[in-house]
Amino acid sequence: MLPKLSHQQTLEPTYLSFLTTLEEGAFSGDIDTRYSARLAQATDNSVYQFLPQAVIYPKTAEDVQVALQLANQAEFAKVVFSARGGGTGTNGQSLTHGIIVDMSRYMNQVLEVNAAEGWVKVQAGVVKDALNDALRPHGFFFSPDLSTSNRATLGGMINTDASGAGSLVYGKTSDHVLGLTSVLFDGSELRTRPVTLAELDDVTAVTDNVLGQQLITTIAQMCRDNREQVEQRFPKLNRFLTGYDLKNVWDDTLENFDLSRILTGSEGTLAVITAAKLNITPLPTCRMMVNIKYDSFLSALRHAPDLVKTNATVVETVDSKVLNLAKEDIIWHSVSSLITEVPGKEIDGLNMVEFAGEQTDVEARLANLEAMLTAQIDNNEAGLLGYQVTSDRASINTIYGMRKKAVGLLGAAKGTRKPLAFAEDTAVPPEKLADFIIEFRALLDSHQLQYGMFGHVDAGVLHVRPALDMCDVEDEKLLRTISDQVAELTLKYGGLMWGEHGKGVRGEYGPAVFGEHLYGLLEDVKGLFDPQNKLNPGKLVTPKNSGPMIYNVDSVKRGSFDRQIPIQTRNAFPDVMNCNGNGLCFNYSAYSPMCPSFKVTGDRVQSPKGRAGLMREWLRLLEAEGIDVNELARAKPLGWLQRAQNTLKIDKEYDYSHEVMESLKGCLACKACSSQCPVKVDVPKFRAQFFDIYYQRYLRPAKDYLVAGIEDSLPLMAAAPKLVNAVSQNRLSKWVIKKSIGYVDTPALSVPTLKQRLEGHVSRGYDLAALQQISESERKNYVLVVQDPFNSFYEAGTVLHFIQLIEKLGLKPVLLPFKPNGKPIHIKGFLDKFARTAKSTADFLNEIGKLNMPMVGIDPALVLCYRDEYLEVLGGARGNFHVQLANEWLLDVLKTEPTLTQGEHAAQGSEHSQPEFTWFSHCTESTTKPNTANEWQGIFEYFGAKLNTVNLGCCGMAGTYGHEAENLERSKSLYTMSWEQTLSELPQSQILVSGYSCRSQVKRFSGFRPKHPLEALLNLL
């Protein structure tokens, strides 16, 4: 039996008192002390796990001030903070056991764009790509790039002095900061900007902040006095991150001082940055990329200096491990034509070289590079295998998309050892990079480790993620050994262990890099800014005489919790365990299908990363209770009376399972995560597993039975559709259904029914024995239409149109008997019933499959269920039947019958204006089969029509999600985010939508029923 679960992580009394006082005061933001919310913020993209006391979401800079001012009261001396943005740190940068100050939920506005002067003002929580969306219409962009740009915030970029591709040209974030607005430890606000030496004579005119005046005066003098030692000791690197930039706080002439340089890269240890003024870069008018292929990764590295000499804007490299993982990912379909294979050769290294700027200049630089490459290939030099050039901006961005996904892709490596971030942003002088990597590889090989490599070779930065299993105690010890060895190796080559992603818990290596005197200055800086050590304590440095740093490489790791979960349980929940925290599910864009529930709530609990973390803790707590979850999954539920009693106590008695349920029931089960996530975390899969177990202890809501029974009920209801509609569609019935079951906007049954529309039609003459008698040669002329519950019973006209289309193509349609698909059952977690349904339907379809006639379904989500959920629950018992999507089948038809009606309809398109349509995809379809858009475009082009496609997020319906009353507002908000505006800009007659649930949502909120692509094709014929 599922027990009531509790945890031991209650709030410390001091923090509880602080948060209560904060809530009662002038703080206007959100305060979240849920265990689930704390767990969601306990990890980042690193190996560490620090459970915070709470998460606060300030709405204004004043909220930050209120919180820090309150914490300065003596009774709250122990209260500490860490500011957080996208949470993509690779070494625990923003993790804390104190209070997380999450800037991303509310403080995410672009405040002002001044194109004339070339600057922008932003709040700290603005996502980098969102900023560029705002700048693009003005002809500008914020140029420091990074792989996590679709979820990393400007505050995080400033605090880690982030940079990435093109940093030799575009520099680091600190090179673009014109001014910062920050809140100091005492709650006072400080605005920093460059000031002249003359202005420092009267610091009161620079700022009226008394603490700020002291900071400016003291640090300016400190850095002048130690200038010579700083110049001698600090490595000469493009990517040098000190934590506190003692070198660049003064310019080279010592005439201009900028305290912002100290704050940039300080990882939230000195102040909480709330806003920034940044300079912006004009968008290049021309971009060209060359993908250069090599026989080895070392060849690619050694060739990089030659490429830099061509004045390239960007030189990026990836090794064969990353390339091969990319080939297994959803992203490869979009880049494969840009990185084609070399016949008879193995590509083991790739350099991506971009030129950006004015067209004539770019073309000249490209011509020089092509001449050099051609000569080297002719002479068999540099390990070159070939190269490809592209000038298409969309293609260039797609290639960068693959490179940006490399970090996550490494997490998809097979086995229990996964590539981990802990020594993965080393930087050495570029001319030493190849030799450095030879030693780095030898170091890893000596420990017999697998690893992947990629990076910014133009800047000497290499990303290396050795594969370790943090559930293995010996591997955890090995992480420390390798960390120490890599730190020593980088120093040997005049480099740094933290070349790009900040130090995080690696501050312990600081003394060896800076020496005792300069390290002491860093401690002094920390002491001046944060004498009480309240801001992200334990990172970088501590104030002098405040004791040792509380965090280091050996700090508590996620693996120490994960290893408490038995290996057989980990194997039963691989998606839960494999999440590596890369945070791609936090993608900001409303036009991305990834995790609509996070987009609409802004709550990290409502994300794949959050849900995986909550499930891991649930499995751990079950094990602590001595419960085998695999046995639990096979157990029978409690009796109805006992479940009813438990359900009545839900609001009175704490059970951690309720927090997991609250997170999982917010999931739309769209399955975007299962393909968009680099490690393929499939939330709907473990969601169904959890539901099945949770409802052994608690009663299911009535609407779950309604949804799970819909496929069994529809054939019965279709016997009297007018009566059913009269009963269910009147205002009173709708009110009763909403109040009693929690279901809204129930669709009306089709009238006439599909059966009535096809009365006497040959397609209804299904007879297995008769079909078996048809000759093999004749069978190719038949098409078996697989019914789904939604189109057959709620939108029968679509099925009719498909049957008519088949006939128009000169083929013979056969409507198969309706068999429940089971998708609604699976979504609600009735796993036993789903298994029985899937087995019955699979047996039927396997028998039909022996006919060797194409079987085709209309609704993408239902067809793809046969391929995914059926295989998952039935394994080998699923059989090998294959139901095609309509577009897949049409492509096959056009390939096998190339002259089929083509001439006639192509002619129609030439005589009249070419028909034009725009296709809107179903989430499951576009993420599971990303080439679907191209397939539909090819089909429409064949018949003389133009088909446009749009990239959109979720429509908000997602099967039955949008019909549940508790989800109605979120469903509508999701629709408004990307669908509503895009639809309003198009003629309704041109809009095509392939998903039934999407068409229902359009009808509900935009008031018209869009056509299925099949209907448009029928009209073309």
N, C-alpha and C positions, 0 to 999 in steps of 0.2 A: 504493500500500500504506500502511496505517496504521503510522506509525513509532512507536518507543518515545519517549515524551515525558518531558522533564525540565524543571524550573524552576530559576531561579537564587536563589530565596528561602530559602536555608538559614539555620538559626538562627545568630545571632551568638554567638561563643564565650562571652562573659560570660553571656548568657542561658541557653545550654546548660548551663554549669556551675551557674548558680543553680537551674535547674529540676531538675537531677540531685540537687543537695544538698537541695532542698526535698522531693523524692520520698523520699529516704533518711531524712528527719527525721520530725517529728511531724505533718506535714500529712496529714490523712485524706481530703481531697477528691480530685477528679479533676484530672489534668494532661493537657492535650491539645495536642500539638505537630504533629498532622497538618496538612499544607498545606490540606486541604479544610476543616478546622475553623477555621483562621486566615482563609481566604477568606470563610467564612460570617459571620465577625465583622468583616470589613474594611469593610463598608458598613452604613448605616442607611437612614433615609428621606430622606437628603440626597443631594447631588451628589458627595460626597467618598468616597474609598476609601483607607484607611490600613491596610496589612497588619500585624497584630500579630505579635509573636514567638511568642506562645502564648496559650492560654485556660486559666484555672484555675477550678474550680468548688468553692468551699469548702463543706463540710458544716456547719460551725459557725463562730461568731465567733472561736473559738480558732484555727481554720485561717487566718483573715485576719490575726490577730496573728502567727502563726508566719511567714507569708509576708513581712509588713512588717518584722518583727524581723530576719529573715535578710537582707533587702535593705539593712539599715542597716550591714552589714559593709562595710568599706572596699573589698573586692574586687568588691562588687556595687553600687558607687556609681552606675553607669550604668543600673541596672535601674529602670524606672518602671512605673506601674500606672494603669489606668483601670477604675473600677467600672462594671458594666453591668447593666441590668435587662431591659426588653423590647426594647431596641435600636430604638426608634421615633423617635429624635432626628432633627430636620429640618435641623440644621446641624453635624453631626459631633460632637455633644456628648460621646459616650463613645468615639469612635474614637481609636485610639492606635497608635503603632508599637512600643509596649512590650507589657505583659502585660494582657490583659483579665481582670478579676475578675468572672465572671458569677455573680450572686447568685440567678438564677431557678431553677436546676435543683434545688437542695437546700434553700436557706434561704427557703422559701416557706410557712411555717406561721403560722397565726393562733394566737398563744400564749395569749391570755386575753381574754375578753369580760366586761366588768363593766357590765351593763345598768343596775344600780341607780345607779351613779355616772356612767354615760354615757361610758365610754372603752373602748378596745381596745388590746392589745399585739400587734404583728405583727413578723415578720422582714422584711427589706428586699426579699426576692424575691417576696412575695405579690402576685398580680395584683389590680388594683383591683376588678374584677367578682367575683373569687373571694372577696375580703373581704366584699363586699356579700351574697354568697350565705350567708356565715357569720353575718352580722349580721341578715339578714331575719327569721329565726325569733324574734329578740329584739325586733323592732319598730323597728330602727334601720338607718341606712345611713351610709356615709362619703360626704359630700355633694359635695366637689369633683369635677366631672365632666370628662371629656375624651373625644375621639373614639376614642382607642385604648384604651379602658378594658378591653377583653377580652384585652389582652396587655401593657399598661403595668403596671409594678410600683410598689409603694409607695415603694421606694427611689428609683426614677427620678422619681416624682412629687415626692418631697421634694427631690431634688437640683435639679430644675428649677422648684420651687415651682409646680407645675401647677395649672391651673384650666380652666374651660370654661363650659358652659352654666350659667346661674344664679349666676354669681359675685357679682353685686351683693347677692344674698341669702345665699349660702352661703360666699362668700369663696374664698381661695386655700388651697392645702395648708398653707402656713405658719400660717394662722389656726387650724388644727386640731391642730398639733403640740404635745403636752404635755410631751414629753421624747424625747431621742434617745440611743441607744447607738452609739458610733462608735469606730473604731480609728484612732489618730493615726499620723503618718508613722513614729514610732519603734516601732510595734507595741503601744503601751499603749492600754488601753481607757478611754474617757471617757464618763461619763453626764452629760447636760446636762438642766436643767429650769429653770423660772423661779425666781429667788431674790430675796429682798428686799434693800434697801439695807443693812439691819442685818446680814444674813447675809454680805454681802461684807466686813464688818469682820474676819471669821475665815474666810477662804476654805478653810482646811484642813478645816473642818467640812462644806464643800460637796462637796469631792472630795479623795481622797487621791492623785490623779494629779498629780504635780509639774508636768508640762508643762501640764496642764489648769488648775492654779492660776494659772500665769503667764498663760495665755490669758485667763482670766476677768478677772483683775485689770487687765491691760494694755488689753484691748479695752473693758472697762467705762469705764475712765478716758478712753481715746481718744474714745469716742463721746460722753461727757458734755462733754468739752472742745470738741468740734467740732459740738455739737448745732445751733447757730444756722446754721452754713454748710450742714449737711446739710438742715435744714428749707428753707432758701432755694433750694438747688440741685436737690434731687431733685424730679422731676416729680410733680404731684399726680394720680396715676392709680390706679384700682382694680387694675390689672394690673402695677404697677411692679415690675420685677425688676432689682435692682442687681447681682446676683451675690452680693455680701456686703451684707446688709441693715443698714447702719449706722444707719438711721433707727429701725427697730422693735425693735432689740435692747434698748432702753429703752422702757418704756411712757410715756404722755403725762405722767404725774405724776413721772417720773424716780425712782420708788420701787421699781420691779421691773425686774430685768435678766434676759435669757434668751439665753444663748449659742447656743441652738438656732436662733435667728433668723439668725445668721451662717451656720450650716451649711445651712439651708434655702434652696435656690437657688444653692448653691455649685458645682454640677455636678461633684462628686467631686474638686474641686481642693484641699480642705482636710483631708478625712478620708474614710474608708470607713464609711458608715453601715450598721450591721448590723441594727438593730431600732429600733422607734419606739413610743411611746405616743401615741395619737391620740384626740381627742374625736370623738364620733359624734352623729348627728342623728336624732331620731325620724322615722320614716316618716310622710309626710303621710297623713291619712285620706281626703283627697279631692284629685284632680288633674283639671284640665280644660285642654284645649288649643284654641286658635283658630288656624286656618291662614288667613292674610289674603293675598289675591292683588292684585297691582298691575300697572299698565301699564308700569312701568319699575323697574329696580333702584334708581335714584335716588329715585323716589317712595317705595319701601320704606324707604330709609335716612332720608329727611327725615321720614317718619312715625314713626320709632322713638321719638323723645323723647315724643310723645303717648302711646305705648304704655307706656313706662316709668312715666309719671305715673299709670297705672292700678294701680300697685303690683304689676306682674307679677313673677312669680318668675323667668321666663326670657323673653328676647326674642332670637330667632335669625333670621338672614336668609340667603337664598341667591339667586343670580342665575339668569337663564335658562339660562346655559351648564351650570351644575350640574344644574338641573332636567331639561334635555334629555338629559344623559348618564344621569341616574337612570332616565329613561324607557326607555333601551336596556338597563338592567341587570336582573338577576334580582329585585332588591328592589322594582321598580315594581309587580309584581302585587299586593303586599301594601299599597301606599299609594295606589294610583290612585283608589280610592273615597273617600279622605280628602282628596284634592287634585284635585277634578274640574275639567274644563275649563269656561271661561266662554264660552257660545255667542257666536260672532262677535268674540271678543276674544283677544288673545295675552297670556298670563301671562309677564311678563318680570322679575318680582320676587316674592318670597314672604317674609313674616314669620311666624314660628311663635311664638306667645305662650302660655306656660303659667302657670296659677295653681295653686299647691299649698298645702295647709294644712287647716284645719278646714272642713267642708262649708258651713256658713252663710256664713263669711267668703269662701270661694272663689266661691260662687254670687253673692254681692253684688258682688264685684270683676268677675266675668264679666258680670253684668247691666249694670254701668256701661260696660264696654268695648263690649258689643253695642249699647247705646243710642248711644254715640259713633260707632261704625262705621256704623250704619244711617243716622244723620243725615248723616254725611259722604258716604255713597254716594248718598243722595237728592239731595244738593246738588252731586254730581259733584266732590267735593273729594279732595285728597291722592292722586289717581291710583288710587283704590280700584276694584277690579273685583268684589269679593265676598269672602265669608269662609265658613268651615265650622267648626263646633264639634264636638269629640268629648270624651266623658268616659270612654271605655273605655280602661283602663290598657294593655291589650295594643296597642291602636291607637296610643296616645301613644308607647309604646316603639318601635313599628315606625317611626313618623315620625322619632324620634330616630335609629333605626338608619340611615335614609336619610341624614339629616344627617351622622351620624358617618362614613358611607361616602363623603362628598363628596370628601374628600382623595384617596382612592384612585380614585374615579370620574374625576377630572380626568386621571389618568394614562392613561385609556382613550381620550383624544382621538386622532383620526386624524392620521397624518402623522409625520414624523421629529421635528418639534418637539413636545415634551411639556411640560405645565405642571410647573414645578419649584419646590421649596422652597428659598428663599434669602433672600427678603425678604417672607415671608408671614405674619408675626405682628405687624404694626405695631399700635400702640396710641396713640390720641390722646384728649383729652377728648371724651366722647360728643357734646357739643353742637357740636363742630367736625368731626365725622366726615364729614358729607355734603360739606362744602366740601373737606375733605382728599381725599376720594375723587375729586372732580372733577379735582383737580390730579394725583392718582395716575394716574387713567385717561389724562389728557392726556400724562403722562410716558410711559406704556406705548404709547399710540397714536403718539407721536412716533417710536418705534422700530418701529412697524408690527407689534406683537406681539399675539397672541391671549392671552386669560387668562380665568380663572374667579374669581368672588368669592363668599365666604360668610363668616359670622362672628358674633360676639357683639356686636350693635349696642348692647345695653344698657350694655356696658362700653367701647365705643369700639374694640373689637378687630376687625380685619379680616384675613381670610386671603385672600391674593392669590397666585396661582401663574402667573407669566408663562411662556409656552411657548417653550422654547429647545431646540436640539439640541446636546448636549454633545459629539457627535462632530464638530461644526463648530468649528474653532478660532476663527473670528470670533464665533460665538455665545458661546463661553467668555469672550472678551474683553468682550462685551456684558454678561455677567452681572456683571462687576466694575463696569462703568459704571453699570448700573441699581442695584446695591447702594449705591454711593456716593450716587447721586441720591436714593434712597429714605431713606437715613440722614439726609441733609440736609433732606428734606421733612418727615420726622417731627419733627425738632428745630424747624423753622419753626412747626409747629402745637402745640408744647409736649408732644410725645409721644416715643415710643421706637420703635426699629426692632425690638426684641425684647420684645414685649408679653406673650408667653405661653409660648413654647417654649424659652426660654433663649437664651444668646448663642452657645454653641459656638465656632466659629472667628471669630465676629464681634467678638471682644474688642477689636480694633483701633479700633473706633468709641467705646470707652469714654472716652478723654480728652476728646473733644468734648462728651460728655454731662455728665461730672462735673467737668471743670475740672482743672487741674494739681494743686491741693492735695488735693482729695478723691480723685482717682485715686491720688495718692501714698499715701493712707491705705489704699486697697484693696490696694496693693502691700505695705504694711506688714502687713496682716492675713494675706496669703498667706505672707509671710516668717515670721510668728510660727507659723503652723500647719504650714508645709511648707518649712522653710528650704533643703532640698536639692532642691526642685522635682521631687519624685518622684510626686506624685499628679496625674494628668491634666494633665501639663505642657503649656504652650502654649495653654491655654484661659483666658478671662477676663482674668487678669493674671499676671505673673511676679513673684517676689520682687525687690526692688530690687537693682540691680547684678548681676543674673544674666543680662543680655543680653536681646535682643528676643524676643518670642514666636515660637515655631517654627511656629505655624499662623495662617493668616489666610484671607481670602476667596479668595485665589489658590492655596491649598493644592491638593495633588494631587487630581484629580477622577476619578471612574469613567470619564468620557468619554475621558480620555487613554489608557486601556487599551482601551476599546470601539472607538475609531477605528482601532486597529491591526487590527481585523477587517474584511476587505473588505466593501463594501456588499452585494455579491451574496450573501455568506455571512450577513450580518445579515438580509437579506430571506428567506433560506431557513430561518432559525431565529427568527422574530419573537417567539415566547413567551419565549425565552431573553433577548432584548434588551429586551423591554418591561417586564420586572419592575422596578418602581420602589422596591422595598424598603419598602413601607408596612407589611409584617409582619402582615397579616390572617391569614396562614397560621399564626401563632403563637397563635391563639385558644386560650385555656386550657381551654375547656369540653369535657368528655367527651361532652356532649350536642350538640355541634356536629359536623357531618360533615366540617368542614374539616381536611384533612391528618391522618389517623390515624397515619401513621408518625412524625410529630413528637410527637404526644401520647404515644405509647407508649414513645418513646426519650428524649424531652427533649433530643434532639441537633439543633441547627439545621442541620446538614448534611443531616438527613433531613426537609427541609421544601421546599416549592416555591421559596422565596427562596434557600435554600442551594443547591438543585440548579441553579437558573438561574445563580447566580454561578459555580458550578463549571463549568458548560457554557460560559459566556462565556470563562473562562480556558482551557478546552480548545480552543475555536475560535481563541483568540489564539495559543496555543502551536503549533497546527497551522500557522497562517499564518507564524509565525516560522520554521518548518521548510520553508516554501515549498510547503505542501500545500494544494491546493484541495479543501475538504471536499465540494463538490458533485460534483467528479470522483471523489472517494474513495467517495462513496455509490454510484456506478455501477461501481466496480471489482469484480473477482472476488476471492474470498478466496484466501489462500495455500493451498498443498497441505496435505493432512491431516497429513503428517509434520512440516512446518515449524510448523504451528499447535500440534501436540502438543509440539514442542520448546519453543516460546515459553511454552506453558501450564505446563510443568514448571519454568520459571524464574520464575514469578510471584512466589514468596516470596523469591527471591534477587536479582532485579533490579528496581530502581524504575522504574515507568512511571506517570506521572500519570493515565493512562486508568483504572488500577485504582481510584484514589480516586473518580473520577467513577462508575465501575461500582458501587462499594460504596454510594454514595449512591443511585443510581437503582434498584438492585435491591431496595432497601428500600421503594420506592414500591408501594402496593397497586393502582395503576392504577384507582382508584375514580372519578377525574375530577371530584371535588368542586372541585378548584382551578380547573378550566376554567370554572366558573360562579360559585363563591363569591368568587374573587379579583376585586377591582375591575377589574384590567386583563386578566383572563381568561387568566392563564398556564396553559397546558395541558401539565402535566408528562408524562402518558402519551404525548403526541404526540412530544415530542423524546426521550423515553426510548426509544421504539421506533426512532427514527432512530439514536440512539447505539448501541443493541444491535446493529443491523444492521451498523454499521461496526466496532464493537469485535470482533465475532466473525469479521471477516476475518483477524485476526491471532491470535486465541486460539480454543481449542476450546470449543464450547458444552457445558454440562452435559447429561447424558442426559435429565433431566427436562424440558428445553426441547423436545426432540423428542417426548417423550411428550405434552406439552400441545399442541404444534402439530399433532400427528397425530391427536388425539383425535376430531375430527369425521370424519376419513376412516375411523377404526377402528371407531367405534361401530356403524355399520350391519352390519359383519361380525361383531362380537362379539354383537350382538343376535340373530344367527341361532342361537346356542347359549348363551343367557344363564345357564342353570343351570350349565353346564360352566365358563363364564368366572367366575362367582361362586365356584364350588367351588375353582377354581385361585387366585383373587385374594383371597378373603376369609378363608382359614385363617391361623392364627397364624404359621406358618412363612413363608408367602408374604408376609405383611405385613412380617415382619422382613427378608426378603430385599429387598423393594421399598424399604423404608426405607434399608437400608444401601447398596444398589447404586445406586439412583436418587435417593434423598432425598425420597421421596414417602410421605405418611402418610394414613391414614383414607380410602383410596380408596372411593368409594361403590359399592354393589352395583347391578347392572343391574336394571331392573324385571322382575319375573316375576309374572304374565304380561306379555309385551311389549305395546307399544301395538298392534302388528299383530295380536296374538292377541286383545286386548281388543276390537278393532274388526272381528274376523272376520265377514264377511258384512254389515257395516254399510254403509249407503248412502254415508256420508262418505268411504269409501275408494275410491270409484269415480271417481278423478280421470281425466278424459279431456278434454284441451284442445279437441279438435275438437268434442266434444259440448257443452262449455260455450260454445263460440263460436256454437253453433246456438240457444242460448237467447235468447228475445226480450229487447229492452232493458227492457221494462216488468217482465219477470219476474226480471231479474238482481238487482234490489234485494232479493230474498228469499234470496239466496245469501250465504254468508260463507265466505271462503277462509282456512283456518287455516294460518298459516306456522309450520313446526316449528322448534324450536331443539334443540341436542344434549342439553341437560341435562334439560329436562322430557320430551322424547320418549323418551329412553333410560334415564334414571335415576328419573323420577317420572311414568311414563306415565299414572297415575291422574289427574293434574292436567289433561293434555290431554283425556282422556276426559270429565272433568267439564265442561270448556269446551264440548266438542261436544254434550254432553247439555244444557247451559244454552242453547246456540244453538237446539236443537230445542224446548226448553221455551218459548222466546220466539217460537215459530212460524216459525222460519227454517230454512234448509237449509244445514248445514255441509258443506264440502268440505275434506278434509285434503290439502294440497299435498304433493308428494314432498319428502323431506328434501333440502335443499341446504345445504352448509356455510356458516355465517355468516362465519367468519374471525376473530371477536373473539379467541379464544385465540392464533391465529397472530400477530395484531397486537401483543398484549400482550408476546409474547416477541421481537418485533422481526424476524420473518421477513417483511420488507416486500415482497420480490419475490413470494413465495408468497401473501401477503395480497392483493396487487394482482391476481394471477391469479384467486384465489378470489372476490374482490369483483366482478371483471368478469364472471365466469361466473354468479354468483348474481344480479347486477344485470341481466344480459341476460335471465335466466329471469324475474325478477320484473317487468321492464318488459314482457315479452311477456304475462305474466298480467295486468298492470295494464291492458292494453288492453280487458279484459273489463268494466271499470267495476264490478267487484264488490269490496266491501271486503275487504282483506287484513289479518289481525289476528295479532299475535304475543303470546305470553304473558310471556316474560321481559323485563323492562325494559332490562337492559344490552344484550341482543342486538338488540332492536328499535331502540334508540337508536344502536347501531353503524351501522345502515343509514343513519341521518341524518347522523352525524358523520364517522366514519372513512371510510365509503364516499365521501362527498363530498370529503374531504381527499385521498384517494389517486387517485380517478377523475376528479374535477372534473366537467366537462360530460358525460363518458362514463358517469357514474352513471345518467343518465336521470332521469325524474321519477316513478318508482314510489313509492308511499307505503304503508308498513306501519304500521298503527295499534297502539297499546297497547290492551289489553282495555278499560280504563276510557274511553279516547277513543272507541272504537267503541260501547260501551254508551251513552254520552251521546248520540251521534248517533242510535242506535236509539230512545232515549226521546224525543228531540226530534221525530223523524219519525213515530213511532207513539205519541203521547201517551197513548192509552187502553190501551196494551198491558199487560194483566194487572194494571194498577195498582189498580183498585178491589178486586179479589179479595184481593190481598196486603196492601193497606192495611187491609182489614177484618180480616184475620188478626191484624194488629198491635193492633187495637183490642179484639178479643175476648179475647186473651190478653195476658200481659205482653209489652211490646215487646222483641224480640230485641236484644241489645246485643253489640257487638264492639269490639275495639281493633286498629287497623291499624298495622303496622310497615313502614316504607318501605325500599326499596333505596337505597343512597347515590346511585348514578348517577341514579336516578329522581327523588329528592327535590331534588337540586341542579340537574339539567338542566330538570326540569318541576316547579317548586315549587308549582304549583296542583293537583298530583295528589291531594293529601289532600282538598281541597275537592271534587274531581270524584268520588272514591270515596264521600265522605259524601253527596253529592247522589244518587248511585245507590242507596245503601243506604236513604236516607230515602224514596226513590220506592217501594221495596219494603217499606216499613213497619218498617225496622230502624234502630237508632241505631248509628252508627259513630264511635268516639272515635279520635283520633290522638295520637301521642306524638312528641316531638322527641328523637331519639337520634343518637349518633355512629355510627361504623362498627361492624358486628358482628364484623369481623376476618377474615371469609372472603375476600371480594373475589375471586370467581372461583376461581382455583386457588392464590392466595397462601397461604391457610390450610392447604392440603394439602402445602406444601413443608416438609420437616422443619426446615430452618433458621429458618422463620418461625413454628413451632408455638407457642412461648411468647409471642411478641408477639401472635399471633392470639388466643390465650386471654386475654391481658391486655386486649386491646381489647374482647372480648366481656364481660369482667367489668366494665369501666368504666361501661357504660350499659345494655347489654341484659339481663344476667343478673338484676340486682335488679328491673328494671321488669317482666320476664316473670314473676318469682316472685310478684309481687303480684297477678297476674291469673289467673282460671280458664283452663286450657289450651284449653277449648272455645271461648273468646271471642277467642283470639289469631289474627290474620290477618297473613300475611307475603307480600308480592308477589314478592320476589326468591328465585330458586332457591338461590343461594349462601347467603342469609340463613337460609332454612329448613334447609339442610344444617348450618349452624353451630348452630342451635338444637337440632337433633336430636343433634348430636355432643356438646354440652356441657350441655344441659338435659334430654336424654333423651326428648324427644317430638317428633313431627313436626307443626308448626303447619299450619293450612289456608291455602290460597291464597284470596283474596277471592272468586274465581269459585266455589270449592267451597261457600263459605257462601251465596252467592246461589242456587246450585242447590238447597241445602237449604231456603232460604226459599220457593222455588217448589214 
